[in-house]
Amino acid sequence: MQNYSLYARMREHGTLAGKATDVPDVRFALPSTINWIRSLAILVDSLKLDFQAARRFYGNLQRRSITERELNSIFEQLLFSLHQIAALQAIADVP
């Protein structure tokens, strides 16, 4: 099995948000993650969003071919969402 690193991939190709050398340093992620979770919760609550609304919206999108940088941006956001889930689980476990 080959070693795969999403971080190395982003450092090689960059993302839509920036060049390969502009990939952010991971040590600043926790404070940003906590604030992002808080703001997302406020937004989702105020807009009354749910999975059905997301399913309707994304079900109407058309598929297209994408560049390496665009694919990296998608991977970056998926990784970011996994971090959010892990942070939520960790915060929920704190008494």
Biopython code that builds the backbone (N, CA, C, O; Angstrom):
import numpy as np
from Bio.PDB.StructureBuilder import StructureBuilder

atoms = [
    (1, "MET", "N", (0.845, -1.186, 0.000)),
    (1, "MET", "CA", (0.000, 0.000, 0.000)),
    (1, "MET", "C", (0.887, 1.245, 0.000)),
    (1, "MET", "O", (1.851, 1.333, 0.761)),
    (2, "GLN", "N", (0.558, 2.178, -0.839)),
    (2, "GLN", "CA", (1.341, 3.403, -0.959)),
    (2, "GLN", "C", (0.928, 4.404, 0.113)),
    (2, "GLN", "O", (-0.254, 4.520, 0.439)),
    (3, "ASN", "N", (1.898, 5.122, 0.657)),
    (3, "ASN", "CA", (1.585, 6.180, 1.617)),
    (3, "ASN", "C", (0.937, 7.344, 0.885)),
    (3, "ASN", "O", (1.430, 7.787, -0.152)),
    (4, "TYR", "N", (-0.159, 7.833, 1.421)),
    (4, "TYR", "CA", (-0.857, 8.951, 0.796)),
    (4, "TYR", "C", (-0.988, 10.067, 1.819)),
    (4, "TYR", "O", (-1.407, 9.824, 2.950)),
    (5, "SER", "N", (-0.645, 11.256, 1.444)),
    (5, "SER", "CA", (-0.742, 12.405, 2.331)),
    (5, "SER", "C", (-1.487, 13.528, 1.627)),
    (5, "SER", "O", (-1.015, 14.077, 0.632)),
    (6, "LEU", "N", (-2.658, 13.862, 2.160)),
    (6, "LEU", "CA", (-3.421, 14.971, 1.606)),
    (6, "LEU", "C", (-2.645, 16.274, 1.765)),
    (6, "LEU", "O", (-2.661, 17.127, 0.877)),
    (7, "TYR", "N", (-1.967, 16.423, 2.897)),
    (7, "TYR", "CA", (-1.173, 17.626, 3.125)),
    (7, "TYR", "C", (-0.068, 17.747, 2.067)),
    (7, "TYR", "O", (0.163, 18.833, 1.535)),
    (8, "ALA", "N", (0.612, 16.639, 1.762)),
    (8, "ALA", "CA", (1.668, 16.661, 0.739)),
    (8, "ALA", "C", (1.083, 16.997, -0.623)),
    (8, "ALA", "O", (1.697, 17.723, -1.405)),
    (9, "ARG", "N", (-0.108, 16.467, -0.910)),
    (9, "ARG", "CA", (-0.775, 16.754, -2.181)),
    (9, "ARG", "C", (-1.073, 18.249, -2.305)),
    (9, "ARG", "O", (-0.837, 18.850, -3.353)),
    (10, "MET", "N", (-1.592, 18.844, -1.227)),
    (10, "MET", "CA", (-1.894, 20.280, -1.253)),
    (10, "MET", "C", (-0.617, 21.099, -1.369)),
    (10, "MET", "O", (-0.604, 22.143, -2.021)),
    (11, "ARG", "N", (0.474, 20.622, -0.730)),
    (11, "ARG", "CA", (1.745, 21.342, -0.822)),
    (11, "ARG", "C", (2.336, 21.243, -2.237)),
    (11, "ARG", "O", (3.096, 22.117, -2.653)),
    (12, "GLU", "N", (1.993, 20.200, -2.962)),
    (12, "GLU", "CA", (2.505, 20.029, -4.322)),
    (12, "GLU", "C", (1.715, 20.832, -5.351)),
    (12, "GLU", "O", (2.301, 21.493, -6.208)),
    (13, "HIS", "N", (0.377, 20.775, -5.266)),
    (13, "HIS", "CA", (-0.459, 21.398, -6.293)),
    (13, "HIS", "C", (-1.103, 22.717, -5.867)),
    (13, "HIS", "O", (-1.497, 23.510, -6.722)),
    (14, "GLY", "N", (-1.216, 22.963, -4.565)),
    (14, "GLY", "CA", (-1.954, 24.132, -4.099)),
    (14, "GLY", "C", (-3.443, 23.864, -4.140)),
    (14, "GLY", "O", (-3.878, 22.760, -4.467)),
    (15, "THR", "N", (-4.223, 24.878, -3.806)),
    (15, "THR", "CA", (-5.677, 24.784, -3.828)),
    (15, "THR", "C", (-6.221, 26.010, -4.546)),
    (15, "THR", "O", (-5.455, 26.866, -4.988)),
    (16, "LEU", "N", (-7.533, 26.093, -4.661)),
    (16, "LEU", "CA", (-8.123, 27.277, -5.287)),
    (16, "LEU", "C", (-7.863, 28.521, -4.444)),
    (16, "LEU", "O", (-7.800, 29.633, -4.967)),
    (17, "ALA", "N", (-7.713, 28.323, -3.132)),
    (17, "ALA", "CA", (-7.490, 29.451, -2.232)),
    (17, "ALA", "C", (-6.059, 29.969, -2.283)),
    (17, "ALA", "O", (-5.797, 31.091, -1.850)),
    (18, "GLY", "N", (-5.138, 29.183, -2.799)),
    (18, "GLY", "CA", (-3.773, 29.672, -2.808)),
    (18, "GLY", "C", (-2.801, 28.750, -3.503)),
    (18, "GLY", "O", (-3.129, 27.627, -3.888)),
    (19, "LYS", "N", (-1.584, 29.263, -3.653)),
    (19, "LYS", "CA", (-0.500, 28.501, -4.253)),
    (19, "LYS", "C", (-0.066, 27.400, -3.289)),
    (19, "LYS", "O", (-0.442, 27.402, -2.116)),
    (20, "ALA", "N", (0.714, 26.482, -3.788)),
    (20, "ALA", "CA", (1.187, 25.368, -2.960)),
    (20, "ALA", "C", (1.934, 25.865, -1.721)),
    (20, "ALA", "O", (1.846, 25.250, -0.658)),
    (21, "THR", "N", (2.657, 26.955, -1.848)),
    (21, "THR", "CA", (3.414, 27.485, -0.707)),
    (21, "THR", "C", (2.523, 28.209, 0.305)),
    (21, "THR", "O", (2.976, 28.561, 1.394)),
    (22, "ASP", "N", (1.253, 28.431, -0.058)),
    (22, "ASP", "CA", (0.335, 29.152, 0.834)),
    (22, "ASP", "C", (-0.550, 28.240, 1.674)),
    (22, "ASP", "O", (-1.438, 28.727, 2.374)),
    (23, "VAL", "N", (-0.327, 26.923, 1.621)),
    (23, "VAL", "CA", (-1.132, 26.000, 2.420)),
    (23, "VAL", "C", (-0.894, 26.326, 3.892)),
    (23, "VAL", "O", (0.254, 26.391, 4.331)),
    (24, "PRO", "N", (-1.977, 26.535, 4.667)),
    (24, "PRO", "CA", (-1.829, 27.011, 6.036)),
    (24, "PRO", "C", (-1.140, 26.030, 6.980)),
    (24, "PRO", "O", (-1.148, 24.818, 6.767)),
    (25, "ASP", "N", (-0.550, 26.590, 8.018)),
    (25, "ASP", "CA", (0.107, 25.817, 9.063)),
    (25, "ASP", "C", (-0.965, 25.215, 9.970)),
    (25, "ASP", "O", (-1.844, 25.929, 10.452)),
    (26, "VAL", "N", (-0.896, 23.917, 10.201)),
    (26, "VAL", "CA", (-1.948, 23.220, 10.934)),
    (26, "VAL", "C", (-2.015, 23.568, 12.420)),
    (26, "VAL", "O", (-3.033, 23.281, 13.050)),
    (27, "ARG", "N", (-0.997, 24.161, 13.001)),
    (27, "ARG", "CA", (-1.022, 24.410, 14.454)),
    (27, "ARG", "C", (-2.006, 25.502, 14.873)),
    (27, "ARG", "O", (-2.286, 25.654, 16.062)),
    (28, "PHE", "N", (-2.529, 26.255, 13.922)),
    (28, "PHE", "CA", (-3.485, 27.304, 14.245)),
    (28, "PHE", "C", (-4.933, 26.845, 14.084)),
    (28, "PHE", "O", (-5.856, 27.656, 14.164)),
    (29, "ALA", "N", (-5.129, 25.563, 13.859)),
    (29, "ALA", "CA", (-6.453, 25.047, 13.512)),
    (29, "ALA", "C", (-7.444, 25.023, 14.672)),
    (29, "ALA", "O", (-8.623, 25.299, 14.446)),
    (30, "LEU", "N", (-7.034, 24.709, 15.900)),
    (30, "LEU", "CA", (-7.998, 24.518, 16.980)),
    (30, "LEU", "C", (-8.826, 25.761, 17.290)),
    (30, "LEU", "O", (-10.053, 25.662, 17.299)),
    (31, "PRO", "N", (-8.225, 26.929, 17.546)),
    (31, "PRO", "CA", (-9.062, 28.102, 17.823)),
    (31, "PRO", "C", (-9.994, 28.434, 16.655)),
    (31, "PRO", "O", (-11.145, 28.818, 16.863)),
    (32, "SER", "N", (-9.497, 28.286, 15.444)),
    (32, "SER", "CA", (-10.329, 28.552, 14.271)),
    (32, "SER", "C", (-11.464, 27.547, 14.182)),
    (32, "SER", "O", (-12.591, 27.903, 13.836)),
    (33, "THR", "N", (-11.172, 26.303, 14.491)),
    (33, "THR", "CA", (-12.183, 25.249, 14.438)),
    (33, "THR", "C", (-13.320, 25.536, 15.412)),
    (33, "THR", "O", (-14.492, 25.434, 15.050)),
    (34, "ILE", "N", (-12.982, 25.891, 16.632)),
    (34, "ILE", "CA", (-14.005, 26.154, 17.644)),
    (34, "ILE", "C", (-14.868, 27.344, 17.239)),
    (34, "ILE", "O", (-16.092, 27.279, 17.347)),
    (35, "ASN", "N", (-14.258, 28.417, 16.778)),
    (35, "ASN", "CA", (-15.030, 29.584, 16.346)),
    (35, "ASN", "C", (-15.871, 29.284, 15.120)),
    (35, "ASN", "O", (-16.996, 29.771, 15.006)),
    (36, "TRP", "N", (-15.333, 28.479, 14.192)),
    (36, "TRP", "CA", (-16.077, 28.120, 12.997)),
    (36, "TRP", "C", (-17.307, 27.292, 13.377)),
    (36, "TRP", "O", (-18.388, 27.500, 12.827)),
    (37, "ILE", "N", (-17.145, 26.357, 14.312)),
    (37, "ILE", "CA", (-18.272, 25.531, 14.741)),
    (37, "ILE", "C", (-19.366, 26.396, 15.351)),
    (37, "ILE", "O", (-20.546, 26.209, 15.055)),
    (38, "ARG", "N", (-18.985, 27.326, 16.187)),
    (38, "ARG", "CA", (-19.973, 28.225, 16.814)),
    (38, "ARG", "C", (-20.731, 29.043, 15.765)),
    (38, "ARG", "O", (-21.957, 29.146, 15.806)),
    (39, "SER", "N", (-19.987, 29.615, 14.836)),
    (39, "SER", "CA", (-20.648, 30.450, 13.825)),
    (39, "SER", "C", (-21.512, 29.609, 12.882)),
    (39, "SER", "O", (-22.579, 30.055, 12.459)),
    (40, "LEU", "N", (-21.064, 28.410, 12.553)),
    (40, "LEU", "CA", (-21.860, 27.534, 11.696)),
    (40, "LEU", "C", (-23.164, 27.131, 12.389)),
    (40, "LEU", "O", (-24.219, 27.095, 11.755)),
    (41, "ALA", "N", (-23.093, 26.833, 13.674)),
    (41, "ALA", "CA", (-24.300, 26.471, 14.422)),
    (41, "ALA", "C", (-25.307, 27.617, 14.422)),
    (41, "ALA", "O", (-26.507, 27.387, 14.270)),
    (42, "ILE", "N", (-24.836, 28.834, 14.591)),
    (42, "ILE", "CA", (-25.723, 30.010, 14.576)),
    (42, "ILE", "C", (-26.360, 30.161, 13.197)),
    (42, "ILE", "O", (-27.562, 30.404, 13.091)),
    (43, "LEU", "N", (-25.561, 30.019, 12.148)),
    (43, "LEU", "CA", (-26.065, 30.167, 10.785)),
    (43, "LEU", "C", (-27.088, 29.081, 10.438)),
    (43, "LEU", "O", (-28.155, 29.378, 9.900)),
    (44, "VAL", "N", (-26.764, 27.841, 10.745)),
    (44, "VAL", "CA", (-27.673, 26.729, 10.441)),
    (44, "VAL", "C", (-28.993, 26.905, 11.187)),
    (44, "VAL", "O", (-30.064, 26.662, 10.630)),
    (45, "ASP", "N", (-28.913, 27.325, 12.436)),
    (45, "ASP", "CA", (-30.123, 27.531, 13.233)),
    (45, "ASP", "C", (-30.961, 28.684, 12.673)),
    (45, "ASP", "O", (-32.179, 28.563, 12.544)),
    (46, "SER", "N", (-30.312, 29.791, 12.345)),
    (46, "SER", "CA", (-31.064, 30.955, 11.871)),
    (46, "SER", "C", (-31.686, 30.728, 10.484)),
    (46, "SER", "O", (-32.754, 31.265, 10.189)),
    (47, "LEU", "N", (-31.024, 29.938, 9.639)),
    (47, "LEU", "CA", (-31.556, 29.649, 8.308)),
    (47, "LEU", "C", (-32.461, 28.412, 8.302)),
    (47, "LEU", "O", (-33.053, 28.074, 7.277)),
    (48, "LYS", "N", (-32.561, 27.748, 9.444)),
    (48, "LYS", "CA", (-33.387, 26.539, 9.580)),
    (48, "LYS", "C", (-33.007, 25.484, 8.527)),
    (48, "LYS", "O", (-33.864, 24.911, 7.854)),
    (49, "LEU", "N", (-31.689, 25.247, 8.411)),
    (49, "LEU", "CA", (-31.193, 24.258, 7.457)),
    (49, "LEU", "C", (-31.225, 22.864, 8.062)),
    (49, "LEU", "O", (-31.103, 22.691, 9.275)),
    (50, "ASP", "N", (-31.392, 21.870, 7.188)),
    (50, "ASP", "CA", (-31.338, 20.487, 7.616)),
    (50, "ASP", "C", (-30.816, 19.631, 6.464)),
    (50, "ASP", "O", (-30.521, 20.146, 5.385)),
    (51, "PHE", "N", (-30.704, 18.324, 6.697)),
    (51, "PHE", "CA", (-30.166, 17.438, 5.668)),
    (51, "PHE", "C", (-31.052, 17.398, 4.427)),
    (51, "PHE", "O", (-30.544, 17.273, 3.313)),
    (52, "GLN", "N", (-32.350, 17.502, 4.601)),
    (52, "GLN", "CA", (-33.242, 17.476, 3.448)),
    (52, "GLN", "C", (-33.022, 18.691, 2.545)),
    (52, "GLN", "O", (-33.047, 18.567, 1.321)),
    (53, "ALA", "N", (-32.808, 19.858, 3.141)),
    (53, "ALA", "CA", (-32.532, 21.068, 2.351)),
    (53, "ALA", "C", (-31.220, 20.903, 1.578)),
    (53, "ALA", "O", (-31.138, 21.283, 0.410)),
    (54, "ALA", "N", (-30.207, 20.347, 2.215)),
    (54, "ALA", "CA", (-28.923, 20.120, 1.541)),
    (54, "ALA", "C", (-29.076, 19.093, 0.430)),
    (54, "ALA", "O", (-28.505, 19.256, -0.648)),
    (55, "ARG", "N", (-29.832, 18.049, 0.680)),
    (55, "ARG", "CA", (-30.052, 17.009, -0.326)),
    (55, "ARG", "C", (-30.740, 17.593, -1.564)),
    (55, "ARG", "O", (-30.369, 17.268, -2.692)),
    (56, "ARG", "N", (-31.735, 18.451, -1.355)),
    (56, "ARG", "CA", (-32.423, 19.090, -2.488)),
    (56, "ARG", "C", (-31.464, 19.981, -3.270)),
    (56, "ARG", "O", (-31.435, 19.940, -4.500)),
    (57, "PHE", "N", (-30.678, 20.789, -2.552)),
    (57, "PHE", "CA", (-29.758, 21.714, -3.211)),
    (57, "PHE", "C", (-28.699, 20.967, -4.016)),
    (57, "PHE", "O", (-28.530, 21.229, -5.207)),
    (58, "TYR", "N", (-27.980, 20.031, -3.373)),
    (58, "TYR", "CA", (-26.882, 19.342, -4.042)),
    (58, "TYR", "C", (-27.365, 18.332, -5.078)),
    (58, "TYR", "O", (-26.612, 17.968, -5.981)),
    (59, "GLY", "N", (-28.609, 17.877, -4.961)),
    (59, "GLY", "CA", (-29.160, 16.963, -5.950)),
    (59, "GLY", "C", (-29.376, 17.613, -7.302)),
    (59, "GLY", "O", (-29.495, 16.916, -8.310)),
    (60, "ASN", "N", (-29.427, 18.932, -7.340)),
    (60, "ASN", "CA", (-29.659, 19.659, -8.594)),
    (60, "ASN", "C", (-28.370, 20.117, -9.279)),
    (60, "ASN", "O", (-28.433, 20.738, -10.340)),
    (61, "LEU", "N", (-27.218, 19.828, -8.702)),
    (61, "LEU", "CA", (-25.953, 20.257, -9.296)),
    (61, "LEU", "C", (-25.502, 19.293, -10.383)),
    (61, "LEU", "O", (-25.736, 18.088, -10.289)),
    (62, "GLN", "N", (-24.862, 19.822, -11.404)),
    (62, "GLN", "CA", (-24.356, 19.016, -12.510)),
    (62, "GLN", "C", (-22.876, 18.717, -12.303)),
    (62, "GLN", "O", (-22.130, 19.566, -11.815)),
    (63, "ARG", "N", (-22.452, 17.517, -12.671)),
    (63, "ARG", "CA", (-21.058, 17.113, -12.532)),
    (63, "ARG", "C", (-20.229, 17.679, -13.690)),
    (63, "ARG", "O", (-20.714, 17.779, -14.817)),
    (64, "ARG", "N", (-18.969, 18.050, -13.400)),
    (64, "ARG", "CA", (-18.052, 18.532, -14.432)),
    (64, "ARG", "C", (-16.644, 18.074, -14.104)),
    (64, "ARG", "O", (-16.371, 17.664, -12.976)),
    (65, "SER", "N", (-15.741, 18.139, -15.085)),
    (65, "SER", "CA", (-14.346, 17.774, -14.822)),
    (65, "SER", "C", (-13.669, 18.927, -14.087)),
    (65, "SER", "O", (-14.027, 20.092, -14.265)),
    (66, "ILE", "N", (-12.684, 18.582, -13.258)),
    (66, "ILE", "CA", (-12.033, 19.595, -12.424)),
    (66, "ILE", "C", (-10.515, 19.462, -12.498)),
    (66, "ILE", "O", (-9.986, 18.409, -12.855)),
    (67, "THR", "N", (-9.826, 20.550, -12.154)),
    (67, "THR", "CA", (-8.358, 20.569, -12.156)),
    (67, "THR", "C", (-7.826, 19.981, -10.855)),
    (67, "THR", "O", (-8.584, 19.751, -9.912)),
    (68, "GLU", "N", (-6.522, 19.741, -10.811)),
    (68, "GLU", "CA", (-5.888, 19.236, -9.588)),
    (68, "GLU", "C", (-6.087, 20.202, -8.425)),
    (68, "GLU", "O", (-6.357, 19.776, -7.302)),
    (69, "ARG", "N", (-5.954, 21.504, -8.688)),
    (69, "ARG", "CA", (-6.127, 22.494, -7.621)),
    (69, "ARG", "C", (-7.566, 22.492, -7.112)),
    (69, "ARG", "O", (-7.798, 22.617, -5.910)),
    (70, "GLU", "N", (-8.528, 22.353, -8.013)),
    (70, "GLU", "CA", (-9.924, 22.291, -7.583)),
    (70, "GLU", "C", (-10.184, 21.032, -6.766)),
    (70, "GLU", "O", (-10.881, 21.079, -5.752)),
    (71, "LEU", "N", (-9.625, 19.904, -7.207)),
    (71, "LEU", "CA", (-9.774, 18.658, -6.467)),
    (71, "LEU", "C", (-9.134, 18.771, -5.087)),
    (71, "LEU", "O", (-9.698, 18.295, -4.101)),
    (72, "ASN", "N", (-7.972, 19.393, -5.010)),
    (72, "ASN", "CA", (-7.328, 19.612, -3.711)),
    (72, "ASN", "C", (-8.192, 20.466, -2.794)),
    (72, "ASN", "O", (-8.266, 20.209, -1.592)),
    (73, "SER", "N", (-8.842, 21.472, -3.350)),
    (73, "SER", "CA", (-9.720, 22.316, -2.535)),
    (73, "SER", "C", (-10.888, 21.504, -1.981)),
    (73, "SER", "O", (-11.308, 21.706, -0.842)),
    (74, "ILE", "N", (-11.407, 20.590, -2.790)),
    (74, "ILE", "CA", (-12.480, 19.720, -2.305)),
    (74, "ILE", "C", (-11.962, 18.832, -1.185)),
    (74, "ILE", "O", (-12.607, 18.707, -0.144)),
    (75, "PHE", "N", (-10.796, 18.209, -1.389)),
    (75, "PHE", "CA", (-10.204, 17.374, -0.344)),
    (75, "PHE", "C", (-9.944, 18.186, 0.924)),
    (75, "PHE", "O", (-10.171, 17.712, 2.037)),
    (76, "GLU", "N", (-9.467, 19.412, 0.735)),
    (76, "GLU", "CA", (-9.178, 20.284, 1.878)),
    (76, "GLU", "C", (-10.443, 20.530, 2.692)),
    (76, "GLU", "O", (-10.415, 20.466, 3.921)),
    (77, "GLN", "N", (-11.549, 20.812, 2.011)),
    (77, "GLN", "CA", (-12.805, 21.075, 2.717)),
    (77, "GLN", "C", (-13.360, 19.813, 3.367)),
    (77, "GLN", "O", (-13.937, 19.886, 4.452)),
    (78, "LEU", "N", (-13.195, 18.656, 2.724)),
    (78, "LEU", "CA", (-13.625, 17.400, 3.339)),
    (78, "LEU", "C", (-12.813, 17.111, 4.593)),
    (78, "LEU", "O", (-13.361, 16.698, 5.615)),
    (79, "LEU", "N", (-11.493, 17.332, 4.511)),
    (79, "LEU", "CA", (-10.645, 17.139, 5.683)),
    (79, "LEU", "C", (-11.040, 18.116, 6.785)),
    (79, "LEU", "O", (-11.086, 17.748, 7.959)),
    (80, "PHE", "N", (-11.324, 19.351, 6.410)),
    (80, "PHE", "CA", (-11.757, 20.369, 7.364)),
    (80, "PHE", "C", (-13.038, 19.921, 8.069)),
    (80, "PHE", "O", (-13.172, 20.084, 9.282)),
    (81, "SER", "N", (-13.977, 19.358, 7.308)),
    (81, "SER", "CA", (-15.232, 18.907, 7.923)),
    (81, "SER", "C", (-14.994, 17.743, 8.876)),
    (81, "SER", "O", (-15.651, 17.651, 9.913)),
    (82, "LEU", "N", (-14.062, 16.853, 8.538)),
    (82, "LEU", "CA", (-13.726, 15.761, 9.464)),
    (82, "LEU", "C", (-13.128, 16.308, 10.753)),
    (82, "LEU", "O", (-13.396, 15.792, 11.838)),
    (83, "HIS", "N", (-12.323, 17.346, 10.629)),
    (83, "HIS", "CA", (-11.776, 17.997, 11.825)),
    (83, "HIS", "C", (-12.895, 18.597, 12.668)),
    (83, "HIS", "O", (-12.857, 18.534, 13.897)),
    (84, "GLN", "N", (-13.887, 19.177, 12.005)),
    (84, "GLN", "CA", (-15.016, 19.767, 12.736)),
    (84, "GLN", "C", (-15.776, 18.689, 13.508)),
    (84, "GLN", "O", (-16.142, 18.887, 14.666)),
    (85, "ILE", "N", (-16.009, 17.558, 12.862)),
    (85, "ILE", "CA", (-16.715, 16.457, 13.528)),
    (85, "ILE", "C", (-15.907, 15.955, 14.720)),
    (85, "ILE", "O", (-16.462, 15.726, 15.794)),
    (86, "ALA", "N", (-14.608, 15.786, 14.534)),
    (86, "ALA", "CA", (-13.754, 15.332, 15.634)),
    (86, "ALA", "C", (-13.762, 16.342, 16.775)),
    (86, "ALA", "O", (-13.805, 15.959, 17.944)),
    (87, "ALA", "N", (-13.721, 17.620, 16.445)),
    (87, "ALA", "CA", (-13.753, 18.667, 17.471)),
    (87, "ALA", "C", (-15.074, 18.648, 18.223)),
    (87, "ALA", "O", (-15.091, 18.771, 19.448)),
    (88, "LEU", "N", (-16.181, 18.495, 17.502)),
    (88, "LEU", "CA", (-17.501, 18.427, 18.147)),
    (88, "LEU", "C", (-17.585, 17.242, 19.094)),
    (88, "LEU", "O", (-18.100, 17.367, 20.205)),
    (89, "GLN", "N", (-17.075, 16.081, 18.653)),
    (89, "GLN", "CA", (-17.092, 14.901, 19.500)),
    (89, "GLN", "C", (-16.230, 15.116, 20.740)),
    (89, "GLN", "O", (-16.626, 14.732, 21.841)),
    (90, "ALA", "N", (-15.067, 15.719, 20.575)),
    (90, "ALA", "CA", (-14.199, 15.973, 21.718)),
    (90, "ALA", "C", (-14.811, 16.966, 22.679)),
    (90, "ALA", "O", (-14.740, 16.778, 23.893)),
    (91, "ILE", "N", (-15.415, 18.028, 22.154)),
    (91, "ILE", "CA", (-16.053, 19.032, 23.011)),
    (91, "ILE", "C", (-17.234, 18.419, 23.750)),
    (91, "ILE", "O", (-17.463, 18.736, 24.917)),
    (92, "ALA", "N", (-17.989, 17.544, 23.088)),
    (92, "ALA", "CA", (-19.145, 16.899, 23.732)),
    (92, "ALA", "C", (-18.721, 15.994, 24.885)),
    (92, "ALA", "O", (-19.500, 15.775, 25.812)),
    (93, "ASP", "N", (-17.500, 15.468, 24.840)),
    (93, "ASP", "CA", (-17.013, 14.571, 25.897)),
    (93, "ASP", "C", (-16.484, 15.307, 27.119)),
    (93, "ASP", "O", (-16.236, 14.690, 28.155)),
    (94, "VAL", "N", (-16.308, 16.621, 27.010)),
    (94, "VAL", "CA", (-15.763, 17.389, 28.140)),
    (94, "VAL", "C", (-16.901, 17.678, 29.130)),
    (94, "VAL", "O", (-17.953, 18.187, 28.745)),
    (95, "PRO", "N", (-16.679, 17.346, 30.408)),
    (95, "PRO", "CA", (-17.743, 17.607, 31.407)),
    (95, "PRO", "C", (-18.013, 19.101, 31.590)),
    (95, "PRO", "O", (-18.871, 19.480, 32.387)),
]
sb = StructureBuilder()
sb.init_structure("model")
sb.init_model(0)
sb.init_chain("A")
sb.init_seg("    ")
for serial, (resi, resn, name, xyz) in enumerate(atoms, 1):
    if name == "N":
        sb.init_residue(resn, " ", resi, " ")
    sb.init_atom(name, np.array(xyz, "f"), 0.0, 1.0, " ", f" {name:<3s}", serial, name[0])
structure = sb.get_structure()
